[in-house]
Amino acid sequence: MMASVALALRGRQVVITAVLTGAVALLVTPGTAVASGCVAGVHQSGSVKARTFCGPASVVLNLGGKKVALRGGQCTRTSSYVAVNIGTVVLGTSNKPAPNYFGIDVGKTPGGGSPAPHDGTYKAFALSFAVGGKLYSSLSATATLKNGRTRGTFSGKLLAGGSASGAFKCS
C-alpha cells in the first residue's frame, strides 16, 4: 500500500510516496490530467506515471472563501496513522495542468510524524492538494480525527500564503 502527498514548492509539485516498507521516494513534478472514470493504481499518463485513488472518501476544502468538493478517494488507516488520498497525483514531470487531488497524512507514517492511534487533534505530517490546475501545500496543518478516525477536519497555513481548511470522510 502507498500513501502519496504532493507538495507545491516554487511552482513545482513535490510528490512524497511513502511505501509501508518504510521507503520514501521524492519526485519533482508539475502534474497532468487523466482520462475520466476512476481506475485505481499507477498508470501511464502521457510521458509520466500517475497514481489514481478510488473509493468512497471525500473532502470539502475551504480555500480563499470558496468551497471545493472532491469525491472518490481512498483512506488508509493503520494503528498509528490515517492517510486520505482523493484524485490523481502525478509521479513525473509534465507541462499539463495538475489534476484535482487531495492528500493528507495524519500520524506516524513510514515517512515520519508522531502516532495518531485514536480520535483527537494532531499535527498533520503532510497536507497537499491540487484544484483547478493550481497546487497547494501546508507543512503546518492541524487535523482533528473523529468517529473512529473515519472522519476529520483540518486547517493550515499554505506555503504560498493564505490558509486552507476543510473536512474529510472515509465513507
Sequence and secondary structure as in RCSB ss.txt:
>XXXX:A:sequence
MMASVALALRGRQVVITAVLTGAVALLVTPGTAVASGCVAGVHQSGSVKARTFCGPASVVLNLGGKKVALRGGQC
TRTSSYVAVNIGTVVLGTSNKPAPNYFGIDVGKTPGGGSPAPHDGTYKAFALSFAVGGKLYSSLSATATLKNGRT
RGTFSGKLLAGGSASGAFKCS
>XXXX:A:secstr
 EEEEEEEETTEEEEEEEETTS EEEEEE      SS   EEEEETTEEEEEE SSEEEEEEETTEEEEEEEEEE
EE SSEEEEEEEEEE S  SS B  EEEEEEE BTTB     SSEEEEEEEEEEEETBEEEEESS EEEEETTTT
EEEEEEE TTSSEEEEEEE  
